[in-house]
């Protein structure tokens, strides 16, 4: 009987330690899931290809109005035109994997690893339409801020991803 009591005591301490670890990773009583919004964009009209001919004044960007919230970030890239290709939003539990279909065979596999206050750590793996791994990394994102990443498709075009995270609502 004494052995059983010790085993149960050790199990309870183990359960308590696990609960404390999960609470710390999840930010206490805050939402244990997050809302992830992924937008894929087509970028075109490379400024690099035309840098010698753009000496005639400021660059005139063409940014799809549905992604106007990204305009300051997009203007830092070497393209002039940006169009929304696809937009997907999913609720995700911490430590769960979800695949986002982005169109043209592109997929993005995401796994929220942990959350601390207003930051989320995501593991991402982006695969293009030919099956090539474009990106496999961890990202630390601030809640309610967009992070962009991308790749060139040709000398004059590219694909951009904008990833946002928010509290589950």
PATINU-355057 format. One line per field, with one value per residue: residue in one letter; chain; x, y, z of N, C-alpha, C, CB in turn. Coordinates in Angstrom, 2 decimals. Atoms other than C-alpha are relative to their C-alpha. Glycine has a CB too. Layout:
// PATINU-355057
residuo = [a;...]
cadena = [A;...]
n_east = [X;...]
n_north = [Y;...]
n_up = [Z;...]
ca_east = [X;...]
ca_north = [Y;...]
ca_up = [Z;...]
c_east = [X;...]
c_north = [Y;...]
c_up = [Z;...]
cb_east = [X;...]
cb_north = [Y;...]
cb_up = [Z;...]
//
This chain:
// PATINU-355057
residuo = [x;x;x;x;x;x;x;x;x;x;x;x;x;x;x;x;x;x;x;x;x;x;x;x;x;x;x;x;x;x;x;x;x;x;x;x;x;x;x;x;x;x;x;x;x;x;x;x;x;x;x;x;x;x;x;x;x;x;x;x;x;x;x;x;x;x;x;x;x;x;x;x;x;x;x;x;x;x;x;x;x;x;x;x;x;x;x;x;x;x;x;x;x;x;x;x;x;x;x;x;x;x;x;x;x;x;x;x;x;x;x;x;x;x;x;x;x;x;x;x;x;x;x;x;x;x;x;x;x;x;x;x;x;x;x;x;x;x;x;x;x;x;x;x;x;x;x;x;x;x;x;x;x;x;x;x;x;x;x;x;x;x;x;x;x;x;x;x;x]
cadena = [A;A;A;A;A;A;A;A;A;A;A;A;A;A;A;A;A;A;A;A;A;A;A;A;A;A;A;A;A;A;A;A;A;A;A;A;A;A;A;A;A;A;A;A;A;A;A;A;A;A;A;A;A;A;A;A;A;A;A;A;A;A;A;A;A;A;A;A;A;A;A;A;A;A;A;A;A;A;A;A;A;A;A;A;A;A;A;A;A;A;A;A;A;A;A;A;A;A;A;A;A;A;A;A;A;A;A;A;A;A;A;A;A;A;A;A;A;A;A;A;A;A;A;A;A;A;A;A;A;A;A;A;A;A;A;A;A;A;A;A;A;A;A;A;A;A;A;A;A;A;A;A;A;A;A;A;A;A;A;A;A;A;A;A;A;A;A;A;A]
n_east = [0.82;-0.90;-0.59;1.04;0.15;-1.16;0.15;1.03;-0.56;-0.92;0.82;0.65;-1.03;-0.27;1.13;-0.06;-1.10;0.44;1.00;-0.70;-0.73;0.97;0.53;-1.04;-0.13;1.23;0.31;0.94;1.39;0.35;0.45;-0.93;-0.06;-0.19;0.56;-1.09;0.47;-1.09;0.35;-1.05;0.05;-0.84;-0.81;-0.52;-0.61;-1.18;-0.72;-1.41;-0.17;0.21;-0.58;-0.65;1.00;0.93;-0.57;0.91;0.91;0.32;0.61;1.46;0.35;1.37;0.25;1.40;0.60;0.27;-1.22;-0.55;-0.62;-1.39;-0.66;-1.33;-0.93;-0.18;-0.81;-1.41;-0.42;-0.47;1.07;0.86;1.42;0.34;1.40;0.38;0.25;0.83;0.05;0.54;-0.03;0.35;-0.29;-0.94;-0.42;-1.44;-0.62;0.67;-0.44;1.06;-0.51;0.74;-0.10;-0.17;0.23;-1.09;-0.79;-0.76;0.59;-0.71;0.30;-0.27;0.19;-0.31;-0.79;0.32;0.46;-0.39;0.69;0.46;-0.85;0.25;-1.04;0.55;-0.85;0.64;-0.66;0.64;-0.34;0.56;0.81;-0.78;-0.38;-1.26;0.12;-0.44;-0.37;0.26;-0.61;0.85;0.23;0.59;0.88;0.80;1.44;0.63;-0.92;-0.27;-1.37;-0.02;-1.15;0.29;-1.01;0.10;0.42;-0.75;-0.72;0.93;1.18;-0.22;1.14;-0.17;0.95;0.21;0.53;0.45;0.57;0.85;0.67;1.22;1.16]
n_north = [-1.20;-1.16;-0.14;-0.57;-1.40;-0.72;-0.07;-1.01;-1.31;-0.35;-0.28;-1.30;-1.03;-0.03;-0.67;-1.41;-0.60;-0.08;-1.06;-1.27;-0.20;-0.37;-1.32;-0.98;-0.08;-0.52;-1.35;0.01;0.28;-0.53;1.00;1.07;0.12;-1.28;-0.16;-0.25;-0.50;0.05;-0.54;0.14;-1.12;0.01;-1.21;-0.07;-1.23;-0.16;-1.27;0.34;0.10;-1.30;-1.04;-1.04;-0.81;-0.61;-1.26;-1.06;-0.38;1.05;1.23;0.07;1.36;0.47;0.95;0.42;-0.66;1.00;0.19;-1.34;-0.02;0.45;-0.84;-0.48;1.13;0.40;-1.01;0.27;1.11;-0.42;0.09;-1.19;0.39;1.04;0.40;1.10;1.27;0.87;-0.37;1.12;-0.26;1.21;0.06;1.09;0.25;0.08;1.29;0.74;-0.33;-0.24;-0.33;-1.04;0.08;-1.39;-0.16;0.36;1.08;-0.43;0.33;-0.48;0.79;-0.81;0.58;-0.94;0.72;-0.54;-1.38;-0.79;-1.30;-0.45;0.58;1.41;0.65;0.93;0.74;-0.02;0.64;-0.45;0.83;-0.63;0.85;1.12;0.88;-0.45;-0.69;-1.38;-0.52;0.87;-0.78;-0.50;-1.44;-0.61;-1.06;-0.76;0.12;-1.09;-0.63;0.86;0.31;0.44;0.72;0.28;0.59;-0.35;1.08;-0.26;-1.27;-1.12;0.28;0.75;0.33;-0.54;0.45;-0.87;0.84;-0.74;0.83;-0.75;0.82;0.64;-0.80]
n_up = [0.00;-0.06;1.33;0.85;-0.39;0.53;1.45;0.28;-0.32;1.08;1.18;-0.18;0.17;1.45;0.65;-0.35;0.77;1.39;0.10;-0.12;1.26;1.03;-0.29;0.34;1.44;0.60;-0.46;-1.11;0.33;1.31;0.97;0.30;1.45;0.65;1.33;0.94;1.28;0.98;1.31;1.01;0.93;1.20;0.14;1.36;0.47;-0.83;0.08;0.27;1.46;0.62;-0.84;0.80;0.70;-0.97;-0.47;0.43;-1.07;-0.97;0.49;-0.16;-0.37;0.20;-1.09;-0.11;-1.17;-1.04;-0.78;-0.25;-1.33;0.15;1.00;-0.44;0.07;1.40;0.69;-0.30;0.84;1.33;0.98;0.08;0.01;-0.96;0.10;-0.89;0.68;-0.82;-1.42;-0.79;-1.43;-0.76;-1.43;-0.26;-1.37;-0.16;0.28;1.06;1.36;0.98;1.33;0.71;1.46;0.41;1.44;0.93;-0.57;-1.17;-1.29;-1.17;-1.19;-1.19;-1.32;-1.09;-1.00;-1.31;-0.03;-1.16;0.03;1.31;1.05;0.30;0.77;0.98;0.92;1.32;1.15;1.23;1.16;1.21;0.87;0.54;-1.11;-0.60;-1.28;0.14;-1.32;-1.14;-1.08;-1.07;0.04;-1.20;0.48;-0.96;0.24;0.76;0.94;1.15;0.36;1.38;0.53;1.39;0.87;1.42;0.90;1.23;-0.14;-0.09;-0.84;-1.22;-0.85;-1.34;-1.01;-1.17;-1.07;-1.18;-1.06;-0.93;-1.00;0.46;-0.41]
ca_east = [0.00;2.88;4.45;1.17;0.86;4.42;3.72;0.52;2.37;5.09;2.43;0.60;3.84;4.55;1.06;1.47;4.86;3.35;0.43;2.78;4.90;1.84;0.53;3.87;4.10;0.50;0.61;-1.41;-5.16;-4.99;-6.31;-4.66;-5.29;-4.56;-6.06;-3.59;-4.18;-1.99;-2.16;-0.22;0.61;1.89;4.71;5.77;7.54;10.94;12.66;16.05;15.52;14.64;16.89;18.71;15.47;13.75;15.65;12.60;11.00;9.43;8.32;4.58;3.52;0.41;-0.83;-4.11;-6.46;-7.18;-3.57;-3.16;-2.30;0.98;1.92;4.82;6.41;5.84;7.45;10.71;10.82;12.25;8.87;6.41;3.13;1.46;-1.78;-3.56;-3.52;-5.17;-6.22;-6.76;-7.60;-7.63;-7.86;-5.03;-4.32;-0.80;1.41;-0.99;0.05;-2.15;-1.53;-2.65;-3.37;-2.13;-2.98;-0.85;0.34;1.98;1.39;2.37;2.54;2.34;2.72;2.39;5.11;4.44;3.02;4.42;2.20;1.87;4.31;3.84;6.53;5.54;7.37;6.70;7.48;6.64;6.56;6.16;4.09;6.94;7.38;10.55;10.95;11.17;11.43;11.69;12.20;10.81;9.29;8.54;5.57;3.94;0.19;-1.75;1.31;1.98;5.25;6.16;8.51;8.88;10.79;11.55;9.80;11.60;13.70;10.57;8.16;7.87;5.52;5.11;3.49;2.02;1.39;-0.60;-1.51;-4.24;-5.98;-8.72;-12.05]
ca_north = [0.00;2.40;1.71;2.51;5.77;6.80;5.96;8.04;10.92;10.85;10.70;13.70;15.71;14.76;15.86;19.15;19.81;19.04;21.39;24.18;23.68;23.82;26.88;28.69;27.80;28.74;32.05;31.05;31.20;32.91;31.13;27.76;28.10;30.82;32.12;31.94;33.93;33.19;35.23;34.33;37.13;37.32;39.83;41.06;43.79;43.49;46.76;45.03;44.36;48.01;49.85;51.69;52.95;54.09;57.33;59.32;59.87;57.88;54.31;53.88;50.75;48.76;47.04;45.13;47.01;43.74;43.76;47.48;46.79;45.29;48.20;49.55;46.09;45.33;48.60;47.37;44.47;44.53;44.34;47.01;45.06;42.92;40.97;38.75;35.15;33.35;33.95;31.18;31.50;28.61;28.13;26.01;24.43;24.73;21.82;20.82;20.68;22.09;22.30;25.45;25.06;28.26;27.66;26.56;23.55;25.66;24.40;25.72;23.35;25.16;24.09;26.62;25.55;27.90;31.23;33.84;36.85;38.59;36.40;33.05;30.68;28.83;26.07;26.44;24.40;25.96;23.66;25.06;23.61;21.39;19.81;21.74;22.88;26.67;27.32;25.19;27.27;28.64;32.11;34.31;36.53;39.30;38.86;41.09;41.93;40.58;38.89;38.48;36.09;35.16;33.63;34.57;32.47;34.04;37.12;39.26;37.59;36.06;34.62;36.35;34.92;37.15;35.37;36.86;35.34;36.45;35.21;32.71;34.50]
ca_up = [0.00;0.84;-2.57;-4.34;-2.36;-3.38;-7.04;-7.00;-5.29;-7.96;-10.69;-9.20;-8.98;-12.63;-13.67;-11.81;-13.48;-16.90;-16.25;-15.15;-18.30;-20.57;-18.77;-19.20;-22.87;-23.54;-21.69;-18.64;-19.00;-22.39;-25.43;-26.01;-29.71;-32.18;-35.39;-38.29;-41.47;-44.50;-47.69;-50.83;-53.24;-56.78;-57.15;-60.58;-62.51;-60.86;-60.07;-60.28;-63.99;-64.60;-62.16;-64.94;-66.48;-63.24;-62.88;-64.01;-60.60;-57.80;-58.34;-58.86;-57.04;-57.92;-54.76;-54.70;-52.34;-50.46;-49.24;-48.64;-44.98;-46.25;-48.52;-46.41;-46.18;-49.87;-50.99;-49.44;-51.90;-55.43;-57.18;-58.29;-58.63;-55.96;-56.29;-53.78;-54.99;-52.08;-48.47;-45.89;-42.21;-39.71;-35.97;-34.64;-31.29;-29.97;-31.09;-33.89;-37.56;-40.30;-44.04;-45.86;-49.60;-51.24;-54.91;-57.88;-55.86;-53.13;-49.60;-46.20;-43.25;-39.90;-36.31;-33.46;-31.03;-28.13;-27.14;-24.76;-24.07;-27.44;-29.42;-31.11;-32.35;-35.53;-37.33;-41.06;-44.14;-47.49;-50.54;-54.05;-56.90;-58.09;-54.65;-53.81;-50.19;-50.33;-46.59;-43.45;-40.31;-37.08;-37.00;-34.00;-34.76;-32.79;-32.41;-34.84;-36.98;-40.46;-41.33;-44.98;-46.73;-50.36;-53.23;-56.81;-59.48;-62.43;-63.10;-63.14;-60.68;-57.26;-54.65;-51.29;-48.16;-45.45;-42.15;-39.26;-35.90;-33.50;-30.38;-30.99;-30.92]
c_east = [0.86;0.64;-0.99;-0.19;1.16;-0.11;-1.03;0.51;0.94;-0.78;-0.67;0.99;0.33;-1.10;0.03;1.09;-0.39;-0.99;0.65;0.75;-0.96;-0.55;1.03;0.14;-1.21;-0.37;-1.05;-1.39;-0.43;-0.37;1.08;0.02;0.11;-0.68;1.16;-0.60;1.19;-0.53;1.18;-0.22;0.86;0.71;0.56;0.59;1.19;0.69;1.48;0.26;-0.06;0.71;0.70;-1.00;-0.95;0.52;-0.92;-0.99;-0.31;-0.68;-1.50;-0.38;-1.46;-0.23;-1.50;-0.59;-0.29;1.22;0.66;0.64;1.47;0.85;1.39;1.04;0.28;0.87;1.49;0.56;0.37;-1.03;-0.86;-1.48;-0.23;-1.50;-0.26;-0.33;-1.03;0.06;-0.68;0.17;-0.46;0.32;0.88;0.28;1.52;0.45;-0.73;0.54;-1.20;0.67;-0.94;0.25;0.00;-0.25;1.24;0.92;0.84;-0.75;0.88;-0.46;0.44;-0.23;0.36;0.70;-0.28;-0.44;0.45;-0.62;-0.50;0.87;-0.32;1.20;-0.66;1.14;-0.74;0.83;-0.82;0.51;-0.63;-0.73;0.75;0.43;1.30;-0.28;0.61;0.56;-0.38;0.69;-1.01;-0.11;-0.58;-0.78;-0.68;-1.46;-0.49;0.97;0.27;1.50;-0.03;1.31;-0.33;1.15;-0.22;-0.46;0.75;0.75;-0.93;-1.21;0.39;-1.30;0.34;-1.06;-0.06;-0.70;-0.32;-0.50;-0.81;-0.56;-1.20;-1.16;-1.28]
c_north = [1.26;0.26;0.66;1.48;0.84;0.16;1.06;1.40;0.47;0.33;1.36;1.14;0.13;0.71;1.49;0.69;0.15;1.14;1.37;0.31;0.43;1.40;1.07;0.14;0.65;1.39;0.03;-0.34;0.59;-1.14;-1.02;-0.31;1.40;-0.02;0.38;0.39;0.04;0.52;-0.26;1.08;-0.29;1.35;0.00;1.38;0.37;1.34;-0.24;-0.03;1.37;1.12;1.10;0.91;0.72;1.31;1.19;0.41;-1.17;-1.20;0.05;-1.46;-0.28;-1.11;-0.24;0.59;-0.97;-0.28;1.34;0.12;-0.41;0.95;0.47;-1.11;-0.37;0.99;-0.16;-1.13;0.50;-0.23;1.26;-0.34;-1.18;-0.27;-1.18;-1.22;-0.83;0.49;-1.14;0.33;-1.27;0.20;-1.21;-0.11;-0.01;-1.44;-0.83;0.45;0.16;0.37;1.01;-0.20;1.43;0.26;-0.32;-1.06;0.39;-0.41;0.57;-0.84;0.80;-0.80;1.07;-0.76;0.50;1.44;0.64;1.38;0.32;-0.50;-1.48;-0.51;-1.03;-0.73;0.01;-0.78;0.34;-0.87;0.63;-1.04;-1.18;-0.99;0.40;0.74;1.39;0.51;-1.02;0.64;0.25;1.51;0.45;1.22;0.70;-0.15;1.28;0.79;-0.99;-0.17;-0.47;-0.73;-0.33;-0.64;0.49;-1.22;0.09;1.30;1.17;-0.26;-0.82;-0.31;0.47;-0.62;1.04;-0.85;0.88;-1.01;0.91;-0.98;-0.66;0.82;-0.76]
c_up = [0.00;-1.35;-0.95;0.30;-0.55;-1.52;-0.38;0.31;-1.09;-1.26;0.11;-0.16;-1.48;-0.75;0.26;-0.81;-1.47;-0.19;0.08;-1.29;-1.10;0.23;-0.37;-1.50;-0.63;0.47;1.08;-0.46;-1.33;-0.94;-0.29;-1.49;-0.58;-1.37;-0.92;-1.34;-0.94;-1.32;-0.94;-1.05;-1.21;-0.05;-1.42;-0.28;0.90;-0.22;-0.29;-1.50;-0.67;0.73;-0.80;-0.70;0.95;0.57;-0.29;1.08;0.91;-0.66;0.27;0.22;-0.31;1.01;0.09;1.29;1.14;0.87;0.33;1.38;-0.04;-0.83;0.43;-0.08;-1.46;-0.77;0.28;-0.88;-1.40;-1.11;0.06;0.08;0.94;-0.07;0.93;-0.84;0.78;1.45;0.76;1.47;0.73;1.47;0.25;1.49;0.03;-0.20;-1.06;-1.36;-0.90;-1.32;-0.64;-1.49;-0.53;-1.49;-0.81;0.58;1.21;1.27;1.11;1.18;1.22;1.26;1.03;1.12;1.42;-0.13;1.30;-0.15;-1.40;-1.15;-0.14;-0.80;-0.90;-0.70;-1.33;-1.00;-1.23;-1.13;-1.22;-0.86;-0.59;1.09;0.69;1.32;-0.15;1.33;1.05;1.19;1.11;-0.14;1.34;-0.46;1.16;-0.38;-0.67;-0.88;-1.12;-0.19;-1.44;-0.31;-1.45;-0.73;-1.42;-0.78;-1.32;0.22;0.25;0.90;1.22;0.70;1.40;0.90;1.11;1.05;1.19;1.02;0.92;1.03;-0.61;0.52;-0.21]
cb_east = [-0.93;1.08;0.46;-1.33;-0.07;1.30;-0.41;-1.26;0.74;0.99;-1.06;-0.67;1.27;0.16;-1.33;0.25;1.28;-0.63;-1.05;0.98;0.74;-1.16;-0.38;1.35;0.21;-1.11;-0.45;-0.01;-0.89;1.17;-0.44;-0.34;-1.25;1.51;-1.15;0.93;-0.67;0.55;-0.34;0.00;0.46;-0.85;1.15;-1.10;-1.04;0.97;-0.16;0.37;-1.07;-1.47;0.97;0.90;-0.80;-0.25;1.37;-0.74;-1.28;-0.91;0.64;-0.76;0.27;-0.26;0.56;-0.11;-1.28;-0.49;0.99;-1.11;-0.77;0.03;-0.86;-0.08;-0.57;-1.37;-0.46;0.17;-1.10;1.27;-0.87;0.27;-0.45;0.41;-0.36;-1.21;1.33;0.46;-0.76;0.72;-0.91;0.75;-1.32;1.31;-0.59;0.44;0.08;-1.54;0.96;-0.99;0.14;0.43;-1.19;1.38;-0.46;0.81;0.90;0.22;-0.16;-0.24;0.70;-0.88;0.86;-1.31;1.48;1.20;-1.54;1.56;0.93;-0.05;1.51;-1.35;1.09;-0.89;0.32;-0.20;0.12;0.27;-0.48;1.12;-0.55;1.23;0.11;0.77;0.70;-1.15;-0.67;0.51;0.54;0.55;-0.94;1.10;-1.06;0.43;-0.78;-0.66;1.34;-0.64;0.63;-0.18;0.33;-0.40;-0.04;1.36;-1.51;-0.96;0.82;-0.47;-1.07;0.92;-0.34;-0.09;0.39;-0.85;1.02;-1.13;1.12;-1.15;-0.40;-0.09;-0.06]
cb_north = [0.00;-0.21;-1.37;-0.75;0.13;-0.74;-1.37;-0.28;-0.04;-1.15;-1.10;0.08;-0.34;-1.42;-0.60;0.19;-0.85;-1.32;-0.15;-0.02;-1.30;-1.01;0.12;-0.41;-1.38;-0.92;0.85;1.33;0.53;0.82;0.68;-1.25;-0.76;0.34;1.09;-1.25;1.42;-1.46;1.53;-1.44;1.30;-0.27;0.07;-0.32;1.16;-1.12;0.80;-1.35;-0.91;0.31;-0.61;-0.65;-0.88;-0.97;0.23;-0.43;0.56;0.58;-1.25;0.60;-0.25;-0.50;0.53;-1.57;0.70;-1.29;-0.91;1.05;-0.91;-1.37;1.20;0.55;-1.21;-0.13;1.38;-0.35;-1.06;-0.74;-1.26;0.73;-0.37;0.40;-0.36;0.39;-0.79;-1.48;1.35;-1.34;1.22;-1.24;-0.06;0.21;-1.34;0.51;-0.80;0.20;-1.09;1.13;-1.28;1.44;-0.85;0.45;1.40;1.23;-0.53;1.54;-1.54;1.53;-1.41;1.25;-1.29;0.70;0.15;-0.11;0.08;0.10;1.11;1.50;0.20;-0.19;-0.65;0.74;-1.49;1.45;-1.55;1.52;-1.47;0.67;0.82;0.52;-1.40;0.92;-0.79;0.89;1.36;-1.49;1.33;-0.40;0.39;0.38;-0.57;1.51;-0.26;0.95;0.43;0.58;-1.08;1.20;-1.31;1.25;-1.54;0.54;0.06;0.08;0.27;0.35;-0.75;0.76;-1.54;1.56;-1.40;1.29;-1.13;1.03;-0.77;0.73;0.82;-1.49;1.30]
cb_up = [1.21;1.07;-0.54;0.18;1.52;0.36;-0.57;0.81;1.35;-0.26;-0.20;1.39;0.81;-0.54;0.47;1.50;0.13;-0.45;1.10;1.20;-0.41;-0.04;1.49;0.62;-0.58;0.28;-1.15;0.70;1.09;-0.59;-1.30;0.78;-0.56;-0.14;-0.03;-0.15;0.15;-0.16;0.07;-0.64;0.69;-1.32;1.08;-1.03;-0.02;-0.28;1.30;0.63;-0.59;-0.07;0.96;-1.02;-0.94;1.14;-0.63;-1.23;-0.58;1.11;0.66;-1.26;1.49;-1.49;1.35;0.00;-0.41;-0.63;-0.75;-0.14;0.94;-0.64;-0.30;1.43;0.75;-0.69;0.40;1.48;-0.09;-0.34;0.24;-1.28;-1.44;1.43;-1.47;0.89;-0.16;-0.11;0.21;-0.36;0.37;-0.55;0.85;-0.78;0.54;1.40;1.27;0.07;-0.55;0.48;-0.89;0.47;-0.63;0.33;-0.30;-0.36;-1.03;-0.02;0.17;0.25;-0.05;0.00;0.19;0.53;-0.30;0.95;-0.15;0.14;0.50;-0.03;0.33;-0.81;0.92;-1.03;0.50;-0.49;0.20;-0.27;0.18;-0.83;-1.10;-0.73;-0.49;-0.98;1.14;-0.48;0.28;-0.24;-0.53;1.41;-1.17;1.07;-0.95;0.02;1.32;0.96;0.70;-1.27;0.96;-0.95;0.83;-0.70;0.07;-0.55;-0.24;-1.27;-1.24;-1.36;-0.81;0.93;-0.03;0.00;0.58;-0.37;0.39;-0.37;0.80;-0.76;1.23;0.49;-0.76]
//
